[in-house]
């Protein structure tokens, strides 16, 4: 059963982006339910371990213990959403739906802290995400380069000529790739080669590196960068390269025992990916879209202004989680002339503030800020190459989506919201996981009054 739980977690990680990024009403409830069921199964296993092995306290991973205050804050926010649903919300049904999503995300955060209790599991989880993102990248790029233009089993009607993968919106594929690239680059950084000894020994080390999975990982990251460029997402590409420079600068400044290969790797990621990949796959078109952007061609700044007006109307209670689509029209300015219906604010900060209210928004921001701080401290204080690299990944992923959220709504997309919770949990693990994981006690066979003999879970 232990193996089944771990396999189910990996399967959940892989399929999250497949059905339109989880936005379909039939998709995200399964994700939330799976996270809750797996969390309860893991907690049950922990309780059984304590009882059967007669332990004084629950055998919880150190990172889970350290992350418990954050779990408590997230649960408190969900309690607030429940109060909104019952009392304050301007659309109770939508707040109820948001409550279910929030409980699923909180469960996934806690589940990740419980499940990724060893270096091997951390590496496996990162590889699953990288493979899932590589599939999205290959599929999205193939659709653009061949002109087939299919999404998730249906023909695309929007964003033709740009990579969307199985997402509906190219910007949301870009957001997913930003976080997946951050995880992959962090692991690549943790595996930086250390060349020493004679020329013969160095040559042998180089050949060993070329035959390792490090080369495969680097190729997959290049494919993901190609797809990111092919999304033509302005802020997606900007957020990726900006976060890489920010996290790379912090790594070079804070990491102990840096090798020359670390600096070369970070430099090559920028030079190779921009100069070579960008040249062949159209980074110039992204630049043209950026140059053509102005307040006259975009209405997102006006929508953000109106969303902040929504918040000022309900500064403490908020309008209710998930109510934007129905509340915004009453605040829509006359200068927003687009005929389309705005489902979201194209600014996660403004939308969360308007829907949740100032106190709950501050609580969520505090959780993200704490995780970012721990990610930076992991780069500074950890001796393990893996956990330093994981700190880099979490720092880059948080910074990337924080930048992108200024002009988009990635956190309203279930797959990207789950991925962001994974990144936050990895920040906790990077900072607090033991250098060498303690052996997990196994559940001894015992006689159950009803079921008889029970094997190890």
C-alpha positions, 0 to 999 in steps of 0.5 A, spaced: 500 500 500 505 504 501 508 503 494 501 505 491 500 511 495 507 513 492 505 511 485 498 515 486 502 521 488 507 521 482 501 520 477 497 526 480 503 530 478 504 528 471 496 528 469 495 535 473 496 539 466 493 534 461 486 536 461 486 543 459 490 545 465 485 542 470 480 548 469 474 543 466 469 542 471 470 535 471 477 535 472 479 539 478 475 536 483 478 529 482 485 533 483 482 536 489 479 529 492 486 525 490 490 530 494 485 529 500 485 522 500 492 521 499 493 525 505 488 522 509 492 515 507 499 518 509 496 520 516 493 514 517 500 510 515 503 515 520 499 513 526 499 506 525 507 506 525 506 510 531 501 505 534 505 498 532 512 501 533 510 504 540 513 510 538 513 516 543 511 521 538 508 521 530 514 519 526 513 525 521 518 528 517 522 534 519 520 538 514 513 537 515 514 539 522 517 545 520 511 546 515 506 545 520 505 553 521 504 554 514 499 549 513 495 552 519 495 558 516 493 555 509 487 552 513 485 558 517 484 562 510 480 556 508 476 557 514 475 564 512 473 562 505 468 558 509 465 564 513 465 568 506 461 562 503 456 562 509 455 570 511 459 575 506 460 572 499 456 576 493 456 569 490 455 563 495 456 557 490 462 560 487 465 561 494 463 554 496 467 551 489 473 556 491 473 552 498 473 546 495 479 548 491 483 551 497 482 545 501 485 541 495 491 545 494 492 545 502 492 538 502 497 537 496 502 542 500 501 538 506 501 531 502 508 533 499 511 535 505 509 528 508 511 524 502 517 527 499 521 525 506 528 522 502 533 525 497 530 519 492 523 521 492 525 529 491 529 527 485 523 522 483 518 528 484 522 533 480 523 528 474 516 526 474 515 534 473 520 535 468 517 529 464 510 532 464 513 539 462 517 536 457 511 532 454 507 539 454 513 542 451 514 537 445 506 537 444 505 544 444 511 545 439 509 540 434 502 543 434 505 549 432 511 547 427 506 542 423 500 546 423 495 541 426 493 545 432 490 540 437 489 541 444 487 536 449 483 531 444 480 537 440 482 542 435 484 549 437 480 555 436 484 560 439 492 562 440 493 559 433 500 559 431 503 559 438 504 553 443 499 552 448 500 544 450 494 541 453 492 548 456 487 553 453 491 559 454 498 560 452 500 564 458 498 558 462 503 553 459 508 559 460 507 559 467 507 551 468 514 551 464 517 557 468 516 553 474 518 546 471 524 549 468 526 552 475 525 545 478 530 542 472 535 547 473 536 547 480 537 539 480 542 540 474 545 545 478 546 540 484 549 535 479 554 540 477 561 537 475 567 537 479 573 536 474 580 534 478 586 530 477 590 529 471 588 530 464 586 522 463 582 523 470 578 529 467 577 526 460 574 520 464 570 524 468 567 528 462 565 522 459 562 519 465 558 526 465 556 525 458 553 518 459 549 520 465 542 523 466 544 530 466 545 530 459 538 528 458 535 533 463 539 539 459 536 537 453 529 536 456 530 543 459 532 546 452 526 543 449 522 546 454 525 553 453 523 552 445 516 551 447 516 557 452 519 561 446 513 558 442 508 561 446 510 568 445 508 569 452 511 576 453 511 576 461 512 568 461 518 569 457 520 575 461 519 572 468 523 566 466 529 570 464 528 575 470 527 569 475 533 566 472 538 572 473 535 573 480 536 566 483 542 565 479 545 572 482 543 570 489 546 563 488 553 566 486 552 571 492 550 566 497 552 559 495 558 556 499 563 552 496 561 554 489 565 551 483 567 554 476 562 549 473 556 552 477 558 559 474 559 556 467 552 553 467 548 559 469 551 563 464 550 558 459 543 557 460 542 564 459 547 565 453 545 558 449 538 559 450 537 566 448 542 566 443 541 559 440 534 557 441 531 564 441 534 565 434 531 559 431 525 559 434 523 566 434 525 570 440 524 576 436 517 575 435 516 575 443 520 582 443 516 585 438 510 583 442 513 587 448 515 593 444 508 593 441 505 593 448 502 599 451 496 602 455 493 604 448 493 596 446 492 593 453 486 593 458 489 589 463 491 595 467 484 598 467 481 591 469 486 591 475 484 598 477 477 596 477 479 590 481 482 594 486 476 598 486 472 592 488 477 591 494 476 598 496 468 596 497 469 590 501 476 591 504 476 586 510 471 581 508 472 581 500 467 580 495 468 572 496 473 567 493 471 566 486 466 571 485 470 576 480 466 573 474 460 576 477 462 582 481 467 585 476 461 588 471 459 592 476 465 596 477 468 595 470 470 602 467 467 605 461 474 605 458 474 598 458 471 597 451 473 590 450 466 585 449 469 579 452 467 577 459 473 577 464 473 571 468 479 573 472 483 580 473 489 578 469 492 580 476 493 575 481 494 580 487 489 584 485 484 578 484 486 575 491 485 582 495 478 583 492 476 576 493 479 574 500 480 581 503 486 584 506 487 580 512 486 573 508 491 576 502 496 578 507 496 571 510 497 568 503 502 573 502 506 571 509 506 563 507 509 565 500 514 570 503 516 565 508 517 559 503 521 564 499 526 566 505 527 559 507 529 557 499 534 563 500 536 560 506 537 553 503 542 556 498 546 560 504 546 555 509 545 548 507 551 543 505 548 538 501 548 540 493 541 537 492 538 541 497 542 548 495 539 546 488 532 545 491 533 552 494 535 555 488 529 551 484 524 554 489 527 561 489 526 561 482 519 558 481 516 563 486 520 569 483 518 567 476 510 566 478 510 572 482 512 576 476 508 573 471 502 574 476 502 581 475 499 581 469 496 574 469 492 569 473 496 563 473 494 561 480 487 561 478 489 555 473 488 548 478 494 545 474 499 551 476 496 552 483 498 545 484 505 546 481 506 553 485 504 549 492 509 544 490 514 549 489 512 552 496 513 545 499 520 544 496 522 550 499 520 548 506 524 541 504 530 544 501 531 548 508 529 543 513 530 536 510 535 532 514 542 532 510 541 524 511 534 522 512 533 518 518 530 511 517 523 510 517 520 505 521 516 499 518 510 497 520 510 490 524 506 485 523 500 485 528 494 481 530 488 486 529 481 484 532 477 484 526 482 483 520 487 478 523 494 479 521 496 485 517 502 486 513 507 492 513 504 498 509 
